[in-house]
């Protein structure tokens, strides 16, 4: 934690709209620094260059954000759905108008290739547009009465203040997926972005202010996560908490929220299997598995972690997959990259540890396996490990980086059992041309989402989420809005 007295020039000055770069938290319709004057420095993971600093608020100030959201809740909940829809729609339009600036900002603070950042901004905006439309849907359901002379209705009402905790790997999309649903439902929001990528969230707050959201409805609080989030978990006025991040932190938040019995929405860790059966379109399977493994430089909860290939086509798959991996361009995010830097030193060390462990236990290194120090300390070469043994750490732990683990299998029953042998259950990928096998395997896999012969399955209209310790609830779709509501049952007689 540092306070800079001499301020160097930041690459963020390259943005066309300088007002999108905000250094202060956004609370109750005002931009505010920390009372202590403390700030957190933000750097570019590609080269360590200083980008700027953001206010590091205290726990007391985090509670003040809840004060503002709570005070605004009744008015926002009573706002006509058409008006909430109009404001969300305007927020969406502003995001798309500033798509290039928002993507540049994201690439600079997160490191992902600029083309991927552009895609994420469109993806993030899509949630806002989707929930602008969902806001207008009626939320009263008639029920056939079980009592004579009684009318029965079910009302969906907003829960109250929603606390949103978002990660660094998708700093815009994870915020809008949560916030747009909560706001559409009639909740007010206190959001905490990762301290590694706060500028993306603050830029969205700037655009929300321009869109005309009333003070206190949408608040973004920057600082150290334990300092900001713990008071929210203890505050009974925060009725729902939505978190995207590791299963380890999810368990901690689960415990912290138990005292106030909050509703929880959690998208936690993943350990995705890819299953390639003989008879699959080999070229397509390789292409799609490259996407599943290396998008966001492998730093994706949907990232392929265990790649199972049926033995008759295993050698051919390994050869083609290795060739495709070697063709990936590693560079800074603004230099036409396929793979950018990892987020921090801890992430690079995890790649090194998993590779070292797998090789020591008998895996074969087909390509990669080292840092690219000529590019910078956080760049790791896209890596392929074949014949990975069952006891290798990479087959039980989420890698979250550009290291692919390949291994053969012999039977459908075997591979389904191995794929399910994990505490995680977010997404699985299946490649086959046999419709009966596709159906059987899709039913047997213990994952919240199954992608067949493709990689991209996410989007605003689908309920995103996992089974087991990959999370609770769903985000996106109608279910994502309903997660921020309570059902009120009204039984009415006419006197």
C-alpha positions as CSV (number, residue, x, y, z in Angstrom):
1,X,0.0,0.0,0.0
2,X,1.6,3.3,-1.1
3,X,0.8,6.9,-1.5
4,X,2.6,8.5,-4.4
5,X,3.7,12.1,-3.9
6,X,5.3,12.6,-7.3
7,X,2.9,11.4,-9.9
8,X,4.4,10.0,-13.1
9,X,2.6,10.0,-16.4
10,X,0.3,7.0,-16.7
11,X,-0.4,5.0,-19.9
12,X,-4.1,5.5,-19.1
13,X,-3.8,9.0,-20.5
14,X,-4.1,7.3,-23.9
15,X,-7.8,6.9,-23.3
16,X,-9.9,9.2,-25.5
17,X,-12.2,10.1,-22.6
18,X,-10.0,11.0,-19.7
19,X,-13.0,11.1,-17.3
20,X,-13.2,7.3,-17.5
21,X,-10.1,7.1,-15.4
22,X,-11.2,7.5,-11.8
23,X,-9.0,7.3,-8.8
24,X,-11.7,7.5,-6.1
25,X,-14.5,5.3,-4.9
26,X,-18.0,6.0,-5.9
27,X,-20.3,6.2,-2.9
28,X,-23.8,7.9,-2.7
29,X,-23.3,9.6,-6.0
30,X,-20.0,11.2,-5.0
31,X,-16.3,10.4,-5.8
32,X,-14.4,10.1,-2.6
33,X,-10.9,9.4,-1.4
34,X,-10.2,7.5,1.8
35,X,-10.4,9.6,4.9
36,X,-6.9,8.3,5.8
37,X,-5.5,9.4,2.4
38,X,-4.3,5.8,1.8
39,X,-4.3,4.5,-1.8
40,X,-3.4,1.3,-3.6
41,X,-1.0,1.4,-6.6
42,X,-2.1,-0.4,-9.8
43,X,0.4,-1.6,-12.3
44,X,0.4,-3.2,-15.8
45,X,1.2,-6.9,-15.4
46,X,2.9,-6.9,-18.9
47,X,5.8,-4.6,-17.8
48,X,5.2,-3.5,-14.2
49,X,4.5,0.1,-15.3
50,X,2.7,2.2,-12.8
51,X,-0.9,3.0,-14.0
52,X,-2.2,5.0,-11.1
53,X,-3.7,4.6,-7.7
54,X,-7.1,4.2,-6.2
55,X,-8.5,5.1,-2.8
56,X,-8.1,2.5,-0.1
57,X,-11.2,2.9,2.0
58,X,-11.6,1.8,5.6
59,X,-14.1,-0.6,7.1
60,X,-16.0,2.4,8.5
61,X,-16.2,3.9,5.0
62,X,-17.3,0.6,3.5
63,X,-20.2,0.6,6.1
64,X,-21.0,4.1,4.9
65,X,-21.5,2.7,1.4
66,X,-24.1,0.3,2.9
67,X,-25.7,3.3,4.6
68,X,-26.1,5.0,1.2
69,X,-27.4,1.9,-0.5
70,X,-29.9,1.2,2.3
71,X,-31.2,4.8,2.3
72,X,-31.7,4.6,-1.5
73,X,-33.4,1.1,-1.5
74,X,-37.0,2.0,-0.9
75,X,-37.1,4.7,-3.6
76,X,-35.3,2.4,-6.1
77,X,-37.5,-0.6,-5.3
78,X,-40.6,1.6,-5.9
79,X,-39.2,3.0,-9.1
80,X,-41.3,1.9,-12.1
81,X,-39.7,-1.0,-13.9
82,X,-39.9,1.0,-17.1
83,X,-37.7,3.7,-15.5
84,X,-35.2,1.1,-14.2
85,X,-35.1,-0.4,-17.7
86,X,-34.5,3.0,-19.3
87,X,-31.5,3.7,-17.0
88,X,-30.0,0.3,-17.6
89,X,-30.5,0.7,-21.4
90,X,-28.7,4.0,-21.3
91,X,-25.8,2.4,-19.3
92,X,-25.5,-0.2,-22.0
93,X,-25.4,2.4,-24.7
94,X,-22.7,4.3,-23.0
95,X,-20.6,1.2,-22.5
96,X,-20.8,0.4,-26.2
97,X,-20.0,4.0,-27.2
98,X,-16.8,3.8,-25.1
99,X,-16.0,0.2,-25.9
100,X,-12.5,0.9,-27.2
101,X,-11.5,3.0,-24.2
102,X,-12.9,0.4,-21.8
103,X,-11.0,-2.3,-23.6
104,X,-7.8,-0.4,-23.6
105,X,-8.1,0.3,-19.9
106,X,-8.7,-3.4,-19.2
107,X,-5.8,-4.5,-21.2
108,X,-3.5,-2.1,-19.4
109,X,-4.6,-3.2,-15.9
110,X,-5.4,-6.8,-16.5
111,X,-3.0,-7.8,-19.3
112,X,-5.4,-9.7,-21.5
113,X,-5.0,-9.3,-25.3
114,X,-6.8,-6.3,-26.6
115,X,-9.1,-8.3,-28.9
116,X,-10.2,-10.3,-25.9
117,X,-10.8,-7.2,-23.9
118,X,-13.0,-5.8,-26.7
119,X,-15.0,-9.0,-26.6
120,X,-15.4,-8.8,-22.8
121,X,-16.7,-5.2,-23.0
122,X,-19.4,-6.4,-25.5
123,X,-20.1,-9.4,-23.3
124,X,-20.4,-7.1,-20.2
125,X,-22.7,-4.7,-22.0
126,X,-24.9,-7.6,-23.2
127,X,-25.8,-8.4,-19.6
128,X,-26.9,-4.8,-19.1
129,X,-29.0,-4.8,-22.2
130,X,-30.5,-8.2,-21.3
131,X,-31.5,-7.1,-17.8
132,X,-32.9,-3.8,-19.1
133,X,-35.4,-5.9,-21.1
134,X,-36.0,-8.4,-18.2
135,X,-36.8,-5.5,-15.9
136,X,-40.1,-5.0,-17.7
137,X,-41.3,-8.6,-17.2
138,X,-44.3,-9.0,-14.8
139,X,-43.3,-10.4,-11.5
140,X,-46.7,-11.4,-10.1
141,X,-47.8,-15.0,-10.5
142,X,-51.3,-16.2,-10.0
143,X,-51.8,-19.5,-8.2
144,X,-54.9,-21.7,-8.1
145,X,-56.3,-21.2,-4.6
146,X,-56.5,-24.2,-2.2
147,X,-59.0,-22.3,0.0
148,X,-62.6,-21.3,-0.8
149,X,-63.2,-17.6,-1.6
150,X,-59.5,-16.8,-1.4
151,X,-57.2,-15.3,-4.1
152,X,-53.6,-16.4,-4.1
153,X,-50.7,-14.5,-5.6
154,X,-46.9,-14.8,-5.5
155,X,-44.9,-11.6,-5.6
156,X,-41.2,-11.3,-6.4
157,X,-39.7,-8.4,-4.4
158,X,-36.1,-7.2,-4.3
159,X,-34.2,-8.4,-1.3
160,X,-32.5,-5.2,-0.4
161,X,-28.8,-4.1,-0.5
162,X,-26.7,-6.5,-2.6
163,X,-23.0,-6.8,-2.0
164,X,-21.0,-7.8,-5.1
165,X,-17.4,-9.0,-5.0
166,X,-15.7,-9.3,-8.4
167,X,-12.5,-10.8,-9.6
168,X,-9.5,-9.5,-11.7
169,X,-9.8,-11.9,-14.6
170,X,-13.1,-10.5,-16.0
171,X,-13.2,-7.1,-14.3
172,X,-16.1,-5.7,-16.4
173,X,-18.3,-8.7,-17.2
174,X,-18.4,-10.1,-13.7
175,X,-19.5,-6.7,-12.4
176,X,-22.3,-6.2,-14.9
177,X,-23.5,-9.7,-14.8
178,X,-24.2,-9.2,-11.1
179,X,-25.1,-5.5,-10.9
180,X,-27.4,-5.4,-13.9
181,X,-29.5,-8.3,-12.5
182,X,-29.5,-6.8,-9.0
183,X,-30.5,-3.3,-10.2
184,X,-33.2,-4.8,-12.6
185,X,-34.7,-6.6,-9.6
186,X,-34.9,-3.4,-7.6
187,X,-31.9,-4.0,-5.3
188,X,-29.3,-1.3,-4.6
189,X,-25.7,-2.3,-4.9
190,X,-22.3,-2.0,-3.1
191,X,-19.6,-3.5,-5.2
192,X,-16.0,-4.3,-4.4
193,X,-13.6,-4.9,-7.4
194,X,-10.3,-6.6,-7.1
195,X,-7.5,-4.3,-6.0
196,X,-5.5,-5.5,-9.0
197,X,-8.1,-4.3,-11.6
198,X,-10.2,-1.5,-10.0
199,X,-10.1,1.0,-12.9
200,X,-12.5,-1.1,-15.0
201,X,-15.1,-1.0,-12.3
202,X,-14.7,2.7,-11.6
203,X,-15.1,3.4,-15.3
204,X,-18.4,1.6,-15.3
205,X,-19.4,3.6,-12.2
206,X,-18.6,6.8,-14.2
207,X,-20.8,5.6,-17.0
208,X,-23.6,4.6,-14.6
209,X,-23.5,8.2,-13.2
210,X,-23.8,9.6,-16.7
211,X,-26.7,7.3,-17.4
212,X,-28.5,8.9,-14.5
213,X,-28.7,6.3,-11.7
214,X,-29.8,8.0,-8.5
215,X,-27.3,8.5,-5.7
216,X,-26.8,5.5,-3.5
217,X,-28.2,3.0,-6.0
218,X,-24.8,1.9,-7.4
219,X,-21.7,2.2,-5.3
220,X,-18.2,1.0,-6.0
221,X,-15.8,0.7,-3.0
222,X,-12.1,0.2,-3.6
223,X,-9.5,-1.0,-1.0
224,X,-8.2,-4.1,0.6
225,X,-10.7,-7.0,0.3
226,X,-10.8,-8.1,4.0
227,X,-11.2,-4.5,5.1
228,X,-14.1,-3.8,2.7
229,X,-15.9,-7.1,2.5
230,X,-15.9,-8.3,6.1
231,X,-18.1,-5.5,7.4
232,X,-20.6,-6.2,4.6
233,X,-20.8,-9.9,5.6
234,X,-21.6,-8.8,9.2
235,X,-24.2,-6.1,8.2
236,X,-27.8,-7.4,8.4
237,X,-28.9,-4.7,6.0
238,X,-26.9,-6.5,3.2
239,X,-29.4,-9.2,2.3
240,X,-27.6,-10.9,-0.6
241,X,-23.9,-11.4,-1.4
242,X,-22.7,-12.4,-4.8
243,X,-19.1,-13.5,-5.2
244,X,-16.9,-14.7,-8.0
245,X,-13.5,-16.1,-7.0
246,X,-11.8,-19.1,-5.5
247,X,-13.5,-21.9,-3.7
248,X,-11.2,-21.2,-0.7
249,X,-12.4,-17.6,-0.3
250,X,-16.0,-18.7,-1.1
251,X,-15.9,-21.0,1.9
252,X,-14.6,-18.1,4.1
253,X,-17.4,-15.8,2.9
254,X,-20.0,-18.6,3.5
255,X,-18.9,-18.8,7.1
256,X,-18.8,-15.0,7.6
257,X,-22.3,-14.6,6.2
258,X,-23.9,-17.3,8.4
259,X,-24.5,-14.9,11.3
260,X,-26.8,-12.7,9.2
261,X,-28.3,-15.6,7.1
262,X,-27.7,-13.9,3.8
263,X,-28.7,-15.3,0.5
264,X,-25.5,-16.3,-1.4
265,X,-24.7,-16.4,-5.1
266,X,-21.2,-17.9,-5.6
267,X,-19.3,-18.7,-8.8
268,X,-16.2,-20.5,-7.5
269,X,-13.3,-22.6,-8.8
270,X,-13.4,-24.8,-11.8
271,X,-11.4,-27.9,-12.9
272,X,-12.9,-28.4,-16.3
273,X,-12.4,-31.7,-18.2
274,X,-12.2,-32.0,-21.9
275,X,-13.3,-35.4,-23.2
276,X,-12.4,-36.3,-26.8
277,X,-13.8,-39.6,-28.1
278,X,-12.6,-41.4,-31.2
279,X,-14.8,-40.5,-34.1
280,X,-14.8,-36.9,-33.1
281,X,-13.8,-34.3,-35.7
282,X,-10.2,-34.2,-34.7
283,X,-9.4,-30.7,-36.2
284,X,-12.4,-29.2,-34.6
285,X,-11.6,-30.9,-31.3
286,X,-8.1,-29.5,-31.3
287,X,-9.2,-26.0,-32.3
288,X,-11.9,-25.8,-29.6
289,X,-9.6,-27.3,-26.9
290,X,-7.0,-24.6,-27.7
291,X,-9.7,-22.0,-27.0
292,X,-10.9,-23.8,-23.9
293,X,-7.4,-24.0,-22.5
294,X,-5.7,-20.7,-23.5
295,X,-8.4,-18.0,-23.4
296,X,-7.5,-15.2,-21.0
297,X,-4.0,-16.8,-21.0
298,X,-5.6,-19.7,-19.2
299,X,-6.8,-17.5,-16.3
300,X,-10.4,-18.5,-16.6
301,X,-12.6,-20.6,-14.3
302,X,-13.9,-22.3,-17.4
303,X,-10.4,-23.1,-18.6
304,X,-9.7,-26.7,-19.6
305,X,-7.6,-28.3,-16.9
306,X,-7.7,-32.0,-17.7
307,X,-7.7,-33.1,-21.4
308,X,-8.8,-36.7,-21.8
309,X,-8.4,-38.2,-25.3
310,X,-9.5,-41.7,-26.3
311,X,-6.4,-43.9,-26.9
312,X,-6.9,-44.7,-30.7
313,X,-6.6,-41.0,-31.5
314,X,-4.5,-39.9,-28.6
315,X,-1.1,-39.6,-30.4
316,X,-2.6,-37.7,-33.3
317,X,-4.4,-35.3,-31.0
318,X,-1.2,-34.7,-28.9
319,X,0.7,-33.9,-32.1
320,X,-1.8,-31.5,-33.5
321,X,-2.5,-29.8,-30.2
322,X,1.2,-29.3,-29.6
323,X,1.6,-27.7,-33.0
324,X,-1.4,-25.4,-32.4
325,X,0.0,-24.4,-29.0
326,X,3.4,-23.6,-30.4
327,X,1.7,-21.3,-33.0
328,X,0.2,-19.1,-30.3
329,X,1.7,-15.6,-30.1
330,X,2.9,-14.5,-26.6
331,X,3.1,-10.8,-26.3
332,X,1.8,-7.7,-24.4
333,X,-1.9,-7.3,-24.7
334,X,-1.6,-4.4,-27.1
335,X,0.8,-6.2,-29.4
336,X,-1.6,-8.6,-31.3
337,X,-1.2,-11.3,-28.6
338,X,-2.9,-14.7,-28.2
339,X,-1.3,-15.1,-24.8
340,X,-0.6,-12.2,-22.5
341,X,1.1,-12.0,-19.0
342,X,-0.2,-13.7,-16.0
343,X,-1.7,-11.5,-13.3
344,X,1.0,-11.8,-10.6
345,X,4.1,-13.7,-9.5
346,X,2.0,-16.2,-7.5
347,X,0.3,-17.3,-10.7
348,X,3.6,-17.9,-12.5
349,X,4.9,-19.9,-9.6
350,X,1.9,-22.1,-9.7
351,X,2.6,-22.9,-13.4
352,X,6.2,-23.8,-12.5
353,X,5.1,-26.0,-9.6
354,X,2.5,-27.9,-11.6
355,X,5.0,-28.5,-14.5
356,X,7.8,-29.5,-12.2
357,X,5.6,-31.9,-10.2
358,X,4.1,-33.5,-13.4
359,X,7.5,-34.1,-15.0
360,X,8.9,-35.5,-11.8
361,X,6.1,-38.1,-11.8
362,X,6.6,-39.1,-15.4
363,X,4.7,-36.7,-17.7
364,X,6.3,-35.8,-21.0
365,X,7.0,-32.1,-21.9
366,X,5.9,-31.6,-25.5
367,X,6.5,-27.8,-25.6
368,X,6.9,-24.8,-23.3
369,X,7.6,-25.2,-19.6
370,X,9.4,-22.0,-18.8
371,X,9.1,-18.3,-18.2
372,X,9.7,-15.9,-21.1
373,X,12.0,-13.5,-19.2
374,X,12.7,-11.6,-22.4
375,X,9.1,-10.4,-22.4
376,X,8.8,-9.8,-18.7
377,X,8.7,-11.7,-15.4
378,X,4.9,-12.6,-15.6
379,X,5.0,-14.2,-19.0
380,X,4.9,-18.0,-19.1
381,X,5.3,-20.1,-22.2
382,X,2.2,-22.0,-23.4
383,X,2.9,-25.5,-22.3
384,X,1.8,-29.0,-23.2
385,X,2.3,-32.0,-20.9
386,X,1.3,-35.4,-22.3
387,X,0.9,-38.8,-20.5
388,X,0.2,-36.9,-17.2
389,X,0.1,-39.5,-14.4
390,X,-3.0,-39.7,-12.2
391,X,-1.2,-38.5,-9.1
392,X,0.1,-35.2,-10.6
393,X,-1.0,-32.1,-8.8
394,X,-2.3,-30.6,-12.1
395,X,-5.0,-33.2,-12.2
396,X,-6.4,-32.3,-8.8
397,X,-5.8,-28.6,-8.6
398,X,-6.9,-25.7,-10.8
399,X,-3.9,-24.4,-12.8
400,X,-5.3,-21.1,-13.9
401,X,-2.6,-20.5,-16.5
402,X,-1.3,-21.7,-19.9
403,X,-0.3,-25.2,-19.0
404,X,-2.3,-28.1,-20.7
405,X,-2.4,-31.6,-19.2
406,X,-3.2,-34.4,-21.7
407,X,-3.8,-38.1,-20.9
408,X,-5.4,-41.1,-22.7
409,X,-8.4,-43.1,-21.7
410,X,-9.9,-46.4,-22.9
411,X,-13.6,-46.5,-22.0
412,X,-16.6,-44.2,-21.6
413,X,-17.2,-45.4,-18.0
414,X,-13.6,-44.8,-17.1
415,X,-13.4,-41.3,-18.4
416,X,-16.7,-40.2,-16.9
417,X,-15.6,-41.4,-13.5
418,X,-12.2,-39.6,-13.8
419,X,-13.8,-36.4,-15.0
420,X,-16.2,-36.5,-12.0
421,X,-13.5,-37.3,-9.6
422,X,-13.1,-33.7,-8.3
423,X,-14.7,-31.4,-5.8
424,X,-15.4,-29.0,-8.6
425,X,-18.3,-29.0,-11.1
426,X,-18.5,-25.9,-13.2
427,X,-18.1,-26.9,-16.9
428,X,-17.1,-29.9,-18.9
429,X,-16.3,-30.1,-22.7
430,X,-17.2,-33.2,-24.8
431,X,-16.3,-34.0,-28.4
432,X,-18.1,-36.8,-30.2
433,X,-20.2,-37.4,-33.3
434,X,-22.3,-40.1,-31.6
435,X,-25.6,-38.7,-30.5
436,X,-26.3,-41.5,-28.0
437,X,-22.9,-41.1,-26.4
438,X,-23.3,-37.3,-26.2
439,X,-26.6,-37.8,-24.4
440,X,-25.3,-40.4,-22.0
441,X,-22.1,-38.6,-21.1
442,X,-23.9,-35.2,-20.8
443,X,-26.3,-36.7,-18.3
444,X,-23.6,-38.5,-16.3
445,X,-21.2,-35.5,-16.0
446,X,-21.5,-33.8,-12.6
447,X,-21.1,-30.3,-14.0
448,X,-23.4,-27.3,-14.1
449,X,-22.7,-26.7,-17.8
450,X,-21.7,-29.1,-20.6
451,X,-20.3,-27.8,-23.9
452,X,-20.6,-30.3,-26.8
453,X,-18.3,-29.9,-29.8
454,X,-17.7,-26.3,-29.0
455,X,-16.2,-24.0,-26.3
456,X,-18.2,-20.9,-26.0
457,X,-21.5,-21.5,-24.2
458,X,-21.8,-18.5,-21.9
459,X,-24.0,-15.4,-22.5
460,X,-26.6,-13.2,-20.9
461,X,-29.6,-15.5,-21.7
462,X,-28.1,-18.6,-20.0
463,X,-28.0,-19.6,-16.3
464,X,-24.2,-19.7,-15.5
465,X,-23.1,-21.7,-12.5
466,X,-21.7,-24.9,-11.2
467,X,-22.4,-28.0,-9.0
468,X,-20.6,-29.2,-5.9
469,X,-17.9,-26.8,-4.7
470,X,-18.0,-24.7,-7.8
471,X,-20.7,-22.5,-6.4
472,X,-24.2,-21.7,-5.4
473,X,-27.0,-20.4,-7.6
474,X,-27.0,-19.1,-11.1
475,X,-26.0,-15.9,-12.8
476,X,-27.5,-14.7,-16.1
477,X,-30.9,-15.5,-17.6
478,X,-34.1,-15.0,-15.7
479,X,-32.6,-17.1,-12.9
480,X,-29.9,-14.4,-12.4
481,X,-32.5,-11.7,-11.7
482,X,-34.6,-14.0,-9.5
483,X,-31.6,-14.6,-7.3
484,X,-31.9,-11.1,-6.1
485,X,-35.6,-11.4,-5.1
486,X,-37.7,-12.9,-2.4
487,X,-41.0,-14.6,-3.0
488,X,-43.9,-13.1,-1.0
489,X,-47.1,-15.2,-0.8
490,X,-50.3,-13.2,-0.5
491,X,-53.6,-14.9,0.3
492,X,-56.5,-12.5,0.0
493,X,-60.2,-12.5,0.8
494,X,-62.6,-9.7,0.1
495,X,-64.5,-8.7,3.2
